[in-house]
Amino acid sequence: MYKEIALDPHCMAEFHYYALLKSAFGFENGRYVIAPTKDWVREAYKSVKASNISPNKQKSVTNFLNKVQRDKSNTLIFLPRDRTNLTIQNGYTNWAEWVSTQQFFRPFSAVVSENTRTSSINYEQIIDGNESWVIPPTLWIDKSVRDIMAVVEPLFHVGKDLIIADPYFKLPGNTLLKALLENAKLSGVSKVTIVTSMECSNLLGVFEREYKTLLNEKIKIHYVRVPNGFIHDRYVFTDKAAIKAGQGFVVAPEKGLQSDHLSISLCGLEEYKDTRTRIEQYQQQKPESCQLLG
């Protein structure tokens, strides 16, 4: 449900795009501006200063841009690790060239620009509900590896540490976990934590037999067993994204029932922080509950 959005910095010369950036991006909105922050801000700043918007509005935008550039933990604009590597490899001349290279490497969910020469959407199309922009309140998907991964995979691009918090998440024979770990290896995720209430006899043996060959030496797997009732809902977290599913992230065959589907939604920031903090505190208080698998 998270979208990588390429927003043309020259759009900041129009005040409604500044309002859009402040209101429609970030953790709880499911969208991030993907760009090298310093270069993006520099281009945006020049465009704002050369624009026809009023001096007071110019000051609002430029103050905001300065704040974004100073804040290393800004929650709107950042560059995933793999895109950072490509940017370093190819250099950065201007946004238009940069976005073309990045789009070829991995397509953005949407490119937003007023430049008609780019394959993009503009403000009017966003307001009209362009499909590439809209994030529905919930996603109603099949309990298949393909459909679940289509929702989870974008989280890998906007975070480093992956947490699967699901009281009924099993290690043995878990085809979804295999897909998650294979994807994590390719995306640059460095740590995967599984938080579950399920017991697993011969935990290390199961891991060695079913999952170890899927990983590289850079990924650490932590298995945390929590008491029944410790977690109610089921989550997938990274440091910059969180989704939840009422029935859990589990693969199951169709039975012709309403429960054949998973309802997945974004997780609010307060709920995310509380749940993650409780997991971390439990690991500190009960270190014996956490086992390093690989």
Backbone bond lengths (Angstrom), bond angles and torsions (degrees), N, CA, C in turn:
res aa  C-N    CA-C-N  psi(-1)  N-CA   C-N-CA  omega(-1)  CA-C   N-CA-C  phi
1 M - - - 1.452 - - 1.516 111.87 -
2 Y 1.335 116.19 -8.14 1.469 119.16 178.41 1.521 109.74 -88.85
3 K 1.313 115.28 140.55 1.454 120.84 -176.10 1.528 110.96 -119.60
4 E 1.326 115.39 133.68 1.458 122.00 171.07 1.528 107.10 -87.89
5 I 1.317 116.76 113.76 1.464 122.04 -176.87 1.529 109.57 -110.71
6 A 1.314 115.83 129.04 1.462 121.31 171.84 1.525 107.59 -96.09
7 L 1.317 116.24 109.91 1.469 121.88 -178.46 1.525 109.22 -106.43
8 D 1.301 116.34 119.61 1.466 122.03 179.69 1.535 109.47 -59.99
9 P 1.336 118.31 120.74 1.474 119.66 -178.83 1.517 113.16 -61.71
10 H 1.338 117.27 -23.95 1.461 120.31 178.67 1.530 112.05 -68.96
11 C 1.331 116.42 -16.01 1.469 119.87 175.36 1.524 111.80 -64.23
12 M 1.336 117.13 -22.57 1.459 119.59 -178.94 1.523 112.31 -66.01
13 A 1.323 117.18 -10.62 1.457 121.05 175.34 1.524 111.66 -72.53
14 E 1.329 116.82 -9.39 1.463 121.95 176.00 1.526 107.59 -115.44
15 F 1.315 116.22 123.02 1.464 121.57 -167.57 1.528 113.26 -60.55
16 H 1.333 118.27 -30.51 1.461 119.49 -178.12 1.523 111.53 -67.37
17 Y 1.332 117.46 -24.92 1.469 118.90 176.07 1.535 110.83 -73.58
18 Y 1.308 116.08 -32.77 1.466 120.02 173.95 1.524 109.86 -61.97
19 A 1.316 116.97 -43.54 1.465 120.94 177.59 1.530 110.54 -64.21
20 L 1.317 116.49 -38.61 1.464 121.20 178.51 1.524 110.63 -63.31
21 L 1.323 116.95 -43.92 1.458 121.00 -179.80 1.522 110.95 -60.40
22 K 1.317 116.94 -41.69 1.460 121.06 -177.25 1.537 112.67 -73.65
23 S 1.322 116.48 -28.79 1.466 119.19 -171.15 1.520 115.20 -104.04
24 A 1.331 117.86 -21.24 1.470 119.69 -169.94 1.522 113.94 -115.98
25 F 1.336 117.25 5.83 1.457 120.57 -179.12 1.529 110.00 -123.14
26 G 1.317 114.65 162.13 1.450 119.99 176.80 1.523 112.29 116.19
27 F 1.304 115.79 178.26 1.464 124.34 -172.91 1.523 112.42 -51.16
28 E 1.316 117.73 -51.82 1.460 120.85 -173.46 1.518 113.33 -82.05
29 N 1.316 117.62 -9.38 1.462 121.25 179.17 1.524 112.79 -98.72
30 G 1.338 116.85 -9.22 1.460 119.76 175.28 1.513 115.09 75.33
31 R 1.329 117.15 14.59 1.472 120.27 179.20 1.517 109.22 -135.13
32 Y 1.337 115.77 142.39 1.463 122.04 171.63 1.524 108.90 -128.76
33 V 1.337 115.50 142.40 1.462 119.89 169.15 1.525 106.26 -77.17
34 I 1.315 115.98 120.21 1.454 121.27 -178.82 1.528 107.94 -99.09
35 A 1.329 115.05 114.75 1.474 120.23 -177.76 1.524 108.70 -172.55
36 P 1.342 116.69 155.21 1.466 119.17 168.41 1.523 108.10 -69.88
37 T 1.304 117.22 111.88 1.468 122.08 -165.95 1.527 112.82 -55.08
38 K 1.312 117.20 -48.46 1.466 120.29 -175.93 1.524 111.45 -60.20
39 D 1.333 116.91 -46.78 1.469 120.94 -178.97 1.528 110.99 -67.67
40 W 1.333 115.67 -41.24 1.461 119.69 -179.75 1.529 110.76 -63.08
41 V 1.317 116.95 -45.54 1.469 121.19 -179.63 1.529 110.54 -63.56
42 R 1.327 117.25 -39.74 1.457 120.34 -179.58 1.530 110.86 -59.98
43 E 1.330 117.34 -46.56 1.463 120.60 179.04 1.529 111.19 -66.11
44 A 1.322 115.55 -42.00 1.464 119.31 179.76 1.520 110.57 -62.32
45 Y 1.315 117.72 -42.68 1.466 122.95 -178.25 1.533 110.58 -60.40
46 K 1.329 116.62 -45.58 1.458 120.53 179.56 1.524 111.30 -62.10
47 S 1.318 116.18 -40.48 1.460 119.96 -179.50 1.525 111.41 -66.90
48 V 1.315 116.52 -40.20 1.465 120.39 178.97 1.524 110.70 -63.97
49 K 1.320 117.48 -45.34 1.459 121.60 -178.63 1.524 112.00 -64.63
50 A 1.328 116.86 -28.09 1.471 120.71 179.72 1.523 112.68 -92.80
51 S 1.342 117.54 2.51 1.461 120.96 -174.46 1.527 111.83 -84.66
52 N 1.323 114.28 175.20 1.462 121.16 179.18 1.525 112.81 -99.94
53 I 1.332 117.65 7.73 1.462 118.20 178.95 1.531 109.61 -71.35
54 S 1.319 116.66 156.36 1.461 121.68 -172.62 1.527 111.13 -61.59
55 P 1.337 116.98 154.20 1.470 120.45 179.50 1.522 113.42 -55.54
56 N 1.322 117.89 -39.89 1.464 120.35 179.51 1.525 111.73 -64.37
57 K 1.327 115.32 -41.16 1.461 118.50 178.71 1.526 110.74 -70.98
58 Q 1.327 116.59 -37.71 1.470 119.49 175.36 1.521 110.58 -57.30
59 K 1.323 115.98 -43.11 1.456 119.94 -179.16 1.522 111.06 -64.16
60 S 1.333 117.30 -39.57 1.462 120.86 178.09 1.527 110.83 -60.27
61 V 1.338 115.85 -44.79 1.463 119.90 -177.22 1.527 110.69 -69.79
62 T 1.325 117.33 -46.38 1.464 119.45 -177.65 1.531 111.74 -66.54
63 N 1.327 117.56 -35.75 1.464 120.00 175.14 1.525 110.76 -62.43
64 F 1.318 114.93 -41.66 1.463 119.95 178.23 1.526 110.79 -63.51
65 L 1.325 116.86 -44.57 1.463 120.77 -179.94 1.530 110.99 -62.60
66 N 1.317 116.93 -42.19 1.465 120.17 177.16 1.522 111.35 -61.19
67 K 1.321 115.89 -40.04 1.458 120.45 179.78 1.525 110.85 -65.10
68 V 1.321 116.30 -43.03 1.468 120.74 178.71 1.527 110.74 -60.57
69 Q 1.320 116.29 -42.34 1.468 119.97 -177.98 1.525 111.80 -68.32
70 R 1.334 117.08 -35.39 1.466 120.21 -179.53 1.528 112.15 -75.25
71 D 1.324 116.19 -31.76 1.458 120.84 -173.91 1.526 110.00 -83.94
72 K 1.323 116.41 105.45 1.462 121.17 -178.00 1.528 112.05 -67.46
73 S 1.325 116.76 -19.87 1.467 120.48 -179.46 1.531 111.28 -107.47
74 N 1.337 116.79 28.42 1.460 119.22 -178.01 1.530 110.26 -58.05
75 T 1.309 115.66 145.30 1.467 121.01 -171.18 1.524 113.50 -102.55
76 L 1.325 117.12 15.98 1.459 119.80 -177.19 1.524 113.44 -119.90
77 I 1.324 116.84 -40.04 1.464 121.49 -173.50 1.525 109.40 -123.91
78 F 1.305 117.23 128.28 1.458 120.35 173.62 1.525 108.95 -162.35
79 L 1.324 115.94 173.87 1.456 122.08 -176.59 1.525 109.40 -128.78
80 P 1.339 118.29 117.13 1.461 120.43 177.32 1.531 111.82 -59.12
81 R 1.321 115.54 158.24 1.458 121.13 -173.50 1.528 112.67 -58.72
82 D 1.345 117.02 -44.91 1.462 118.10 -177.50 1.522 111.32 -67.50
83 R 1.331 117.33 -35.58 1.459 119.67 176.68 1.539 110.90 -71.76
84 T 1.323 116.97 -30.61 1.467 120.63 175.26 1.524 110.41 -63.15
85 N 1.321 115.81 -45.09 1.465 120.08 179.49 1.523 111.20 -60.78
86 L 1.318 116.85 -42.06 1.466 120.59 178.69 1.521 110.94 -66.35
87 T 1.323 117.46 -38.49 1.467 121.69 178.73 1.524 110.33 -63.54
88 I 1.319 117.04 -43.53 1.471 120.71 178.01 1.523 110.27 -63.72
89 Q 1.310 115.50 -40.65 1.461 120.62 -178.56 1.533 112.04 -63.85
90 N 1.334 116.73 -41.80 1.466 120.92 -174.58 1.526 114.01 -98.74
91 G 1.349 116.13 -11.84 1.450 118.93 -175.80 1.521 111.44 76.53
92 Y 1.330 116.11 172.43 1.461 121.54 -179.92 1.515 108.76 -131.90
93 T 1.329 115.86 115.22 1.463 121.40 176.72 1.526 110.37 -101.38
94 N 1.315 115.31 -51.84 1.464 120.96 176.27 1.521 108.35 -156.00
95 W 1.332 115.68 166.23 1.461 120.54 -174.69 1.518 112.17 -62.88
96 A 1.325 117.91 -41.13 1.465 120.90 -176.17 1.520 111.66 -59.58
97 E 1.335 117.12 -43.99 1.469 120.19 178.03 1.521 110.55 -70.04
98 W 1.325 115.72 -41.17 1.458 120.20 -178.72 1.522 111.12 -60.98
99 V 1.332 117.18 -46.97 1.454 120.32 -175.56 1.524 111.10 -66.72
100 S 1.320 117.84 -31.75 1.455 121.06 178.37 1.527 110.68 -64.60
101 T 1.315 116.50 -44.91 1.470 120.90 178.59 1.521 111.02 -65.26
102 Q 1.326 116.71 -43.59 1.457 121.38 -178.65 1.525 111.39 -67.39
103 Q 1.299 116.85 -36.46 1.461 121.06 -179.71 1.527 110.20 -64.88
104 F 1.311 116.34 -36.02 1.459 120.73 177.93 1.526 110.23 -70.43
105 F 1.334 116.87 -36.84 1.463 122.35 -179.86 1.527 111.07 -66.68
106 R 1.323 117.07 -51.66 1.464 123.45 174.20 1.522 108.07 -152.34
107 P 1.313 117.74 118.61 1.467 119.55 -175.63 1.527 112.32 -58.95
108 F 1.315 115.71 139.69 1.460 121.04 172.71 1.527 108.85 -74.71
109 S 1.321 115.69 156.09 1.465 118.93 173.90 1.521 109.94 -63.05
110 A 1.336 115.82 -36.80 1.464 121.25 176.26 1.519 109.05 -157.84
111 V 1.321 116.13 146.24 1.464 123.46 170.87 1.521 106.05 -111.25
112 V 1.318 116.09 124.08 1.470 121.36 -176.76 1.518 108.77 -110.45
113 S 1.322 116.67 120.45 1.459 120.59 -177.30 1.526 109.30 -162.45
114 E 1.334 115.26 154.73 1.463 121.02 172.47 1.529 111.41 -93.45
115 N 1.306 116.78 -2.54 1.459 121.88 179.62 1.521 108.69 -81.06
116 T 1.313 116.69 110.39 1.462 120.97 -175.68 1.531 112.62 -69.66
117 R 1.330 117.50 -9.54 1.464 119.86 179.27 1.524 111.61 -79.56
118 T 1.305 116.94 -14.12 1.457 120.09 177.54 1.516 109.72 -97.53
119 S 1.316 116.56 151.61 1.460 121.17 175.78 1.519 106.92 -80.10
120 S 1.341 115.52 92.52 1.457 119.34 -168.97 1.518 110.82 -147.42
121 I 1.326 114.74 174.19 1.452 121.81 172.38 1.528 107.71 -116.14
122 N 1.322 116.10 157.29 1.460 120.13 179.60 1.531 110.03 -118.28
123 Y 1.305 115.37 -176.20 1.469 121.29 -174.74 1.529 112.00 -59.26
124 E 1.327 116.36 -43.13 1.460 119.61 -178.79 1.528 111.17 -62.54
125 Q 1.324 116.44 -39.74 1.463 119.58 179.19 1.531 111.16 -68.69
126 I 1.320 116.43 -34.00 1.467 119.91 175.24 1.519 110.37 -63.00
127 I 1.325 116.73 -47.35 1.462 121.66 179.54 1.527 110.92 -61.34
128 D 1.325 115.99 -33.56 1.469 120.42 179.83 1.530 112.59 -78.29
129 G 1.343 117.18 -2.28 1.464 120.53 175.45 1.505 114.55 86.16
130 N 1.330 116.88 40.96 1.462 120.04 178.36 1.523 110.68 -53.72
131 E 1.306 116.55 135.26 1.468 122.34 -174.13 1.526 113.08 -58.41
132 S 1.323 117.31 -35.71 1.464 120.32 -177.58 1.528 112.41 -70.64
133 W 1.320 116.57 -15.80 1.461 121.86 -178.00 1.529 112.75 -98.60
134 V 1.310 116.38 -37.83 1.470 121.86 -170.07 1.529 111.41 -68.54
135 I 1.339 115.11 137.82 1.459 122.65 171.49 1.521 107.39 -118.83
136 P 1.332 118.83 113.82 1.468 120.74 -177.47 1.529 110.75 -69.89
137 P 1.344 117.38 159.48 1.472 120.20 178.69 1.521 112.64 -57.02
138 T 1.333 116.36 -39.63 1.461 121.32 175.52 1.518 108.66 -140.54
139 L 1.322 114.59 155.97 1.460 121.20 171.10 1.520 107.96 -107.11
140 W 1.311 116.40 133.12 1.462 123.42 -176.57 1.524 106.47 -110.28
141 I 1.334 116.79 101.13 1.465 120.52 -169.82 1.529 111.13 -126.00
142 D 1.336 114.85 162.39 1.461 120.88 174.40 1.521 110.09 -73.28
143 K 1.321 115.91 156.68 1.469 121.19 177.44 1.524 109.96 -85.47
144 S 1.311 115.25 57.99 1.459 121.25 179.57 1.522 109.44 -115.27
145 V 1.327 116.82 155.16 1.460 120.51 177.22 1.519 110.51 -58.17
146 R 1.317 116.44 -42.88 1.469 120.56 -177.69 1.520 111.71 -61.34
147 D 1.331 117.13 -48.47 1.462 119.95 -175.82 1.528 111.78 -70.65
148 I 1.327 117.31 -39.20 1.461 119.67 179.06 1.519 110.59 -67.37
149 M 1.324 117.11 -42.13 1.462 120.53 179.82 1.522 111.60 -65.10
150 A 1.320 117.22 -32.14 1.467 119.87 178.50 1.521 111.44 -62.53
151 V 1.343 116.73 -27.58 1.463 121.15 178.60 1.524 111.31 -88.18
152 V 1.331 116.90 -38.50 1.459 121.34 -175.30 1.525 112.35 -79.26
153 E 1.319 117.44 -37.15 1.469 121.41 -173.54 1.526 114.68 -54.19
154 P 1.346 120.08 -39.48 1.472 118.74 178.12 1.527 114.01 -60.65
155 L 1.334 117.79 -24.70 1.460 119.79 178.23 1.518 111.79 -65.06
156 F 1.341 116.17 -31.22 1.466 119.86 -179.21 1.519 111.89 -62.59
157 H 1.336 116.20 -27.87 1.460 120.00 -176.94 1.521 112.23 -83.28
158 V 1.322 117.29 -13.93 1.465 120.12 -178.94 1.526 111.15 -120.00
159 G 1.323 116.61 34.59 1.460 119.95 177.46 1.512 111.56 -175.58
160 K 1.327 116.91 161.26 1.456 122.39 -177.14 1.523 112.59 -106.15
161 D 1.329 116.63 -42.82 1.464 121.40 -178.15 1.522 109.85 -102.33
162 L 1.326 116.66 128.74 1.457 122.23 -178.08 1.523 109.23 -106.83
163 I 1.339 116.84 130.13 1.461 122.46 176.08 1.526 108.36 -121.60
164 I 1.320 116.01 123.59 1.462 122.00 172.46 1.518 106.10 -104.80
165 A 1.314 117.64 109.69 1.461 122.30 -177.61 1.525 108.28 -114.68
166 D 1.319 115.85 101.21 1.462 122.01 -174.05 1.532 107.37 -151.39
167 P 1.331 118.73 114.71 1.463 120.22 -174.61 1.524 114.64 -61.76
168 Y 1.338 117.19 -18.54 1.460 120.20 -178.18 1.534 112.60 -112.46
169 F 1.314 116.25 20.03 1.464 120.40 -178.85 1.531 109.00 -80.64
170 K 1.330 116.73 118.23 1.463 122.35 -175.81 1.525 110.95 -100.25
171 L 1.309 115.97 147.17 1.463 120.44 177.02 1.534 112.20 -84.55
172 P 1.340 120.37 -48.22 1.471 119.52 -175.49 1.529 112.86 -64.30
173 G 1.330 116.43 132.30 1.459 122.41 173.23 1.508 115.23 61.13
174 N 1.317 117.92 31.33 1.463 121.46 -175.17 1.529 109.63 -93.78
175 T 1.326 116.02 99.58 1.467 120.38 -177.26 1.523 112.04 -67.26
176 L 1.339 116.63 -30.73 1.460 119.19 178.03 1.524 110.41 -68.11
177 L 1.324 117.64 -41.70 1.459 120.41 178.67 1.525 110.79 -61.28
178 K 1.326 117.01 -38.49 1.462 119.94 177.41 1.530 110.48 -60.52
179 A 1.321 116.52 -43.78 1.464 120.20 179.11 1.524 110.86 -66.35
180 L 1.329 117.39 -39.24 1.456 121.14 178.63 1.517 111.42 -62.31
181 L 1.322 116.94 -45.02 1.460 120.36 -177.65 1.527 111.68 -69.20
182 E 1.310 116.97 -37.88 1.463 119.88 177.16 1.521 110.61 -63.16
183 N 1.321 116.31 -41.16 1.455 121.10 179.00 1.520 111.06 -69.16
184 A 1.334 116.42 -39.21 1.467 120.54 179.30 1.520 110.63 -60.82
185 K 1.321 116.65 -38.88 1.464 121.02 179.99 1.524 110.88 -62.45
186 L 1.310 116.72 -37.75 1.461 120.87 -177.58 1.529 112.43 -79.52
187 S 1.327 117.53 -24.94 1.460 120.75 -171.10 1.519 114.39 -92.52
188 G 1.319 118.24 -14.97 1.457 119.74 -178.70 1.513 114.24 98.88
189 V 1.340 118.28 5.84 1.456 121.17 173.56 1.523 108.54 -62.27
190 S 1.337 117.27 133.00 1.458 120.79 -174.55 1.523 113.36 -105.15
191 K 1.332 117.88 -13.85 1.458 120.75 -177.45 1.518 109.78 -148.40
192 V 1.327 116.66 132.95 1.453 122.62 176.16 1.525 107.66 -123.61
193 T 1.331 116.68 125.18 1.456 121.98 178.57 1.524 108.86 -116.47
194 I 1.320 116.52 125.65 1.461 122.48 177.12 1.522 107.88 -105.30
195 V 1.325 116.85 119.01 1.464 122.50 -179.60 1.522 107.68 -113.14
196 T 1.319 117.33 115.94 1.453 121.60 -173.09 1.523 110.69 -149.73
197 S 1.334 115.76 160.92 1.461 121.49 174.28 1.530 111.77 -98.85
198 M 1.314 116.61 -2.41 1.455 120.69 -175.32 1.530 111.46 -78.74
199 E 1.327 115.83 134.18 1.452 120.84 174.05 1.525 109.11 -79.59
200 C 1.316 115.58 151.07 1.465 120.51 177.50 1.520 107.78 -141.68
201 S 1.328 116.44 108.55 1.455 119.40 176.85 1.527 108.93 -71.33
202 N 1.308 116.51 141.85 1.467 122.59 -177.92 1.523 111.17 55.07
203 L 1.335 115.16 53.27 1.455 122.11 -176.04 1.525 112.15 -55.05
204 L 1.324 116.68 -49.32 1.466 120.25 -178.54 1.523 111.41 -64.53
205 G 1.331 115.87 -36.69 1.464 119.19 179.07 1.515 112.09 -64.30
206 V 1.338 116.30 -43.06 1.469 120.81 177.77 1.521 110.23 -62.07
207 F 1.333 116.15 -44.17 1.462 119.51 -179.67 1.532 111.24 -62.93
208 E 1.324 116.43 -46.68 1.467 120.62 -179.42 1.524 110.39 -60.02
209 R 1.313 117.26 -42.26 1.462 121.89 -174.41 1.521 112.83 -74.44
210 E 1.341 117.32 -38.73 1.464 119.44 -169.68 1.524 115.32 -105.57
211 Y 1.352 117.75 -24.27 1.453 117.74 -167.72 1.529 116.01 -128.23
212 K 1.295 117.81 -23.43 1.463 119.62 -171.64 1.519 112.62 -58.82
213 T 1.322 117.22 -39.28 1.467 120.33 -177.82 1.525 112.74 -68.93
214 L 1.350 117.40 -13.16 1.465 120.45 -179.39 1.524 112.16 -81.27
215 L 1.337 117.39 -13.60 1.453 121.74 -169.88 1.516 112.19 -105.79
216 N 1.341 114.75 165.44 1.450 120.66 168.03 1.521 108.34 -111.39
217 E 1.323 115.93 174.97 1.461 120.11 -173.98 1.531 112.80 -70.06
218 K 1.328 118.26 -10.75 1.462 121.18 -177.24 1.524 113.31 -83.71
219 I 1.328 118.45 -17.50 1.456 121.42 -175.25 1.521 110.24 -99.45
220 K 1.328 115.68 129.77 1.453 122.53 175.90 1.534 108.72 -106.60
221 I 1.336 115.89 134.51 1.453 121.77 -179.96 1.523 108.77 -111.79
222 H 1.332 116.32 123.92 1.462 122.00 177.69 1.524 108.42 -115.11
223 Y 1.324 115.23 131.71 1.459 121.66 178.98 1.522 108.10 -112.22
224 V 1.327 116.81 116.04 1.466 122.05 -176.41 1.527 108.83 -116.27
225 R 1.325 116.04 117.28 1.457 120.23 177.84 1.521 109.57 -98.45
226 V 1.335 115.17 120.96 1.468 121.50 -177.73 1.520 109.29 -111.49
227 P 1.332 117.80 160.95 1.470 120.37 -179.86 1.529 111.95 -66.61
228 N 1.328 115.67 156.42 1.466 120.14 173.23 1.519 109.43 -57.65
229 G 1.311 116.90 135.88 1.450 121.35 179.76 1.514 114.42 87.92
230 F 1.327 117.94 -4.94 1.470 120.85 -179.78 1.528 110.67 -66.51
231 I 1.325 115.57 -38.45 1.468 121.85 177.94 1.522 107.84 -122.34
232 H 1.327 116.07 134.08 1.466 119.36 178.17 1.516 110.93 -95.77
233 D 1.318 116.93 -58.97 1.459 120.99 178.83 1.528 109.71 -82.98
234 R 1.327 115.69 178.60 1.460 120.68 -177.30 1.528 107.50 -123.59
235 Y 1.319 116.70 134.35 1.458 122.00 -169.38 1.525 111.97 -132.08
236 V 1.310 114.25 155.12 1.467 122.62 160.76 1.520 106.16 -126.24
237 F 1.344 116.12 122.17 1.459 122.86 -177.28 1.518 110.68 -117.73
238 T 1.315 115.37 150.22 1.461 122.33 154.04 1.526 105.26 -129.62
239 D 1.312 117.08 -176.46 1.464 119.27 -179.57 1.521 112.36 -71.11
240 K 1.325 119.36 -15.27 1.457 121.89 -177.91 1.522 113.77 -124.40
241 A 1.329 117.56 6.58 1.466 119.11 -175.67 1.523 109.83 -157.16
242 A 1.329 116.44 151.77 1.459 120.70 178.40 1.522 109.96 -155.51
243 I 1.333 116.00 132.16 1.454 121.62 174.42 1.525 108.38 -128.08
244 K 1.322 116.73 160.38 1.458 120.91 -179.54 1.518 109.70 -138.81
245 A 1.339 115.35 153.17 1.456 121.47 179.42 1.521 108.42 -137.67
246 G 1.315 116.84 127.67 1.451 120.52 -177.11 1.518 113.73 -60.79
247 Q 1.337 117.68 -40.64 1.454 121.20 -178.48 1.529 113.21 -92.69
248 G 1.308 116.90 -2.66 1.453 119.14 178.40 1.514 113.15 92.74
249 F 1.304 114.50 163.01 1.459 121.51 -178.72 1.528 108.42 -90.83
250 V 1.329 114.23 81.33 1.457 120.44 -174.50 1.525 109.40 -133.84
251 V 1.326 115.46 140.62 1.464 121.63 177.66 1.522 108.37 -90.07
252 A 1.333 116.78 134.22 1.462 120.62 -178.60 1.523 109.96 -152.50
253 P 1.336 117.57 150.28 1.473 120.80 178.99 1.522 111.66 -74.46
254 E 1.314 116.12 158.99 1.457 120.97 177.38 1.526 110.40 -71.82
255 K 1.332 115.24 142.10 1.466 121.29 178.29 1.523 111.66 -125.96
256 G 1.322 116.00 4.79 1.460 119.19 -178.57 1.505 113.28 76.76
257 L 1.348 116.37 24.20 1.456 121.53 -177.71 1.520 110.90 -116.72
258 Q 1.336 115.85 163.36 1.463 120.11 175.51 1.516 110.16 -61.04
259 S 1.319 117.28 -30.99 1.465 121.72 -178.13 1.527 113.37 -76.32
260 D 1.332 117.08 4.13 1.468 119.88 175.09 1.527 111.46 -65.54
261 H 1.331 116.54 -17.80 1.458 120.63 -173.85 1.522 111.90 -109.21
262 L 1.330 114.24 155.46 1.455 121.70 172.20 1.522 109.05 -103.83
263 S 1.328 115.46 139.01 1.458 121.30 173.09 1.524 107.50 -105.46
264 I 1.317 116.99 113.43 1.461 122.50 -175.34 1.521 109.46 -115.71
265 S 1.325 116.17 136.91 1.461 121.03 -179.00 1.522 110.21 -138.87
266 L 1.326 115.15 166.20 1.459 119.96 172.09 1.525 109.21 -68.19
267 C 1.318 115.76 149.42 1.455 121.48 176.75 1.524 108.72 -102.33
268 G 1.327 117.29 131.60 1.454 121.57 179.95 1.518 112.40 -64.94
269 L 1.321 116.22 154.85 1.459 121.82 -175.17 1.525 111.77 -62.86
270 E 1.335 117.71 -42.03 1.462 119.98 -178.94 1.526 111.28 -63.68
271 E 1.335 116.46 -43.79 1.465 120.58 178.78 1.521 110.69 -65.00
272 Y 1.313 116.18 -41.45 1.468 120.98 177.83 1.526 111.02 -59.19
273 K 1.338 116.46 -49.99 1.467 120.01 -177.61 1.526 111.10 -62.68
274 D 1.332 117.13 -43.18 1.455 120.88 -178.92 1.529 111.00 -63.79
275 T 1.329 116.59 -46.56 1.459 120.37 -177.95 1.526 111.22 -65.60
276 R 1.317 116.24 -44.08 1.466 119.55 -179.73 1.535 110.86 -65.65
277 T 1.322 116.67 -41.06 1.470 120.01 178.86 1.523 111.18 -62.16
278 R 1.322 117.47 -42.50 1.463 121.08 179.95 1.532 111.40 -63.79
279 I 1.322 116.28 -38.74 1.467 119.80 177.70 1.528 110.31 -64.86
280 E 1.325 116.58 -45.37 1.460 120.48 -179.42 1.531 111.54 -64.86
281 Q 1.341 116.84 -40.23 1.462 120.42 178.19 1.527 111.06 -65.18
282 Y 1.321 116.73 -38.72 1.468 120.18 179.25 1.530 110.44 -64.76
283 Q 1.316 117.09 -40.22 1.460 120.46 177.89 1.528 111.16 -62.71
284 Q 1.321 116.68 -37.78 1.465 120.27 179.29 1.530 111.46 -70.60
285 Q 1.339 115.73 -39.81 1.463 120.02 -177.94 1.528 112.15 -76.88
286 K 1.343 116.40 -31.53 1.467 121.72 -177.75 1.530 109.96 -125.90
287 P 1.324 117.44 67.31 1.478 118.94 -176.71 1.524 113.45 -58.37
288 E 1.343 116.27 -25.25 1.466 119.58 178.94 1.527 112.25 -68.39
289 S 1.350 117.20 -14.81 1.463 120.98 179.52 1.513 112.55 -78.18
290 C 1.321 116.77 -15.88 1.470 122.15 -175.25 1.525 110.44 -106.39
291 Q 1.312 115.61 128.12 1.462 120.22 179.94 1.526 109.53 -125.05
292 L 1.321 116.60 130.68 1.461 121.83 177.06 1.515 108.37 -83.83
293 L 1.320 116.02 122.19 1.468 120.74 -175.91 1.519 112.73 -98.15
294 G 1.294 117.32 -31.03 1.459 118.65 -178.10 1.504 111.51 -168.25
